Structures are given as C-alpha cells and as structure tokens.
Amino acid sequence: MATNPCKCGYLGDPSDKCTCSPAEINRYKTRLSGPLLDRIDLHVQVPRATNELFDKETIEECSEVVRTRICKARDTQWQRQNCINTQLQGKILEQHCQLEDHAEKLLMQATQKLKLSARGLHRIIKVARTIADLNESEVIKTPHLSEAINLRKR
C-alpha cells in the first residue's frame, strides 16, 4: 500500500514546495482510518527517485546476498517456532520474542508516545523479532526494537 504525503504530493520533498495548507494536510492524512493503518507492519517514507539510486557503485548488497540472509532467517523461524514470525500470536509470541531489559523499557515508552494499540505493539515486536533473526540474535536487543519502531512511525 502506498500513499502520497499530502494532496499535492510534495510535502517534505526537498526539490519541490508543498502547496497544501496545514488543514488540507491533516484532512488528507486522516482519510485512512487508524484500524486500517494498524494492520500495516511497516510505515516508511520513500523519497523521490534520483539518478544516484541507479548508480551501481552505491548498491550496498546485491539481491542474492539479501535473499540468502532472508532465507536463513526464515529457516531459523521455522526451526524455532514452526511458523514465520508474522504468524506468532498469544503465548507463542511471548515465548519466542524475548526482549532484553532495556528494549522492554523502550517498548513501553514507544507504546505511550505513539499511542499504540495491542495490535500495533504486537506488530512492532514481530518486526523486531525478524530484524533480530536477520542479525542472528536469539533475543531482541534495543537496536532491533528501535529499528522496528522507526519502521512503524507515521
């Protein structure tokens, strides 16, 4: 799912100026309901494509390397819990998504600041578990959780 940042599409764009009023921006953003947005795991802003994006020297990892890491993380998930992270629920979620102490405090702060629902909270935990798996970590550490929270902000 993708949306523009505002009606004209230029809010936050460094090369073009947004022509929307604050009221128009707010009205545009509230068109999507909270419960719908709550069901989306990752909320990221994607900047306009530039020529630099197509420069082969700026590519950090080739697709095959990324694919290998993803396959390894999915295998880890199947071996650990007999399903992928997105399917974790209830007690199984709690069992396989252990947070280090500092990460737990960060999660509570984010829950209050971002006014997360239980669904939103669980989605952040599942994304953090996946990030930890990609980093071959048995527990969810603060950097994993922090990245998951940043991928959730709207």
N, C-alpha and C positions, 0 to 999 in steps of 0.2 A: 504494500500500500504506500502511496506517495501523495503528498500534498505540497502546494506552494506555501511559503511562509506568510503570505498575505494575498490580498485580491490582485494586486498588480504583479506580484511575484518577485519583487526586488528588495524586500525587507532584509537587511543585513548584507546585501550584495555590495562588495567594495567598488565595483566598476559602474554601477547604476544607482540612481537615487529612487527610493520608495516614494510613491505619490499618495499613499494611503494615510488617512488620519488615524490617530490612536483609537478612536471609536470604531472605525472600519476594520482595523487590525484585530481588535478584540472580538468584534462580531464575526469576523472570518474564522478566528481560532475556535470560537465556541460552536461552530456548526457541527463539529464532530463531538459526539457525546463522550463523557468520561468513561462509562462502561465499555464502549467500543474501543477507546484508546487503551483501556486497561487490559485488553486481550492481545495487545501487540507487545512482543517481548523487547524489541529494540526500537528506540526513538533516536534517530541520528539526523543531523543536518548534513546535506551533501552540497558542497559548493559547486558553482558553475564550472564546467569542464574548461580547462585551459590547455594550451599546446604542451605545457610541461608534463601533463598527465600522460601524454603519448610518447614522451622521451624514454626510450628503452633503458637508458642509464639510470633513471630514477626508480625503476622497479626493484623493490627490496627482495621479494621472494617470487620465484616462478610458481605457476599453478600446480605443478607436480609436487613441489615441496609442501605447499599448503595442503594439497589433497592427502599426502602421506600423513601429515600431522593430524588432520581431521579423522582419517580412518583409524589411526592409532587411538585417538581419544574416544571414538565411538566403540571400539573394541574394549577399551578399558571400562566404559559404562556398562556394556553388556556383561562383561565378566563380573563386575562388582554388584550389579543390581538386577540383571536380567531384563533390562529395558534401557532406553535412552533417557537422558536427563529430563527432557520435556514431559515425559510420562510419569515422573515421580509425583506422588501425592501422599498426604497424611503422614502417618508414622514412617513410611518408607522414605519420604522426603527428609524428615528429621534425622533418620538413621544414617543416610548417605551424604548429607550436606552439612557436615560438621564445620563450624566456624571457629577460628582462633579467637581468643578473648577480645582483642582489640577490634577485630572485624565485627563481632557481635555488638559492641558499643556503637560502632559506625553505622550499622544497620538500623539500630534503634533511633539514632539521630536522623538518619535519612527518612525513616518512616514518618517521623513527626514533621520534618521540614518539607518533604514532598507530599505529605498527606496521603500516604499510600494506603490502598485497600489491602485486605488479606491476599487477594488475587495478585495485586501488583507486587507485594512483598515476596510472595512465593515465586513469581516470575524472575525477580532480581536474584533470588537465591539460586534458582535453576541456571540462570545465565552465568552467575559467579562459579557454580559447580563446573560448568562447561569450560570456562576460562581456566579454572584450576586444572582440569583434565588436560587441556591443551598445553599446560605448563608442567604436566606430570607431577602434580601435587596431590597428596592424599587428603589434605584439609584445605578448606577455603581460607586463604590468607587475605589480609587487608587490601593488598594491591588488586587481587582478583575481584573482591567485592566492590572496591572503589571503581574499577573499570565497568563492572556491571551496572552500578548506579549511574555512572556517566552515560551509559548507553540507554538509560531509561528516562533521563530528563527530557521534558518537553518545553 
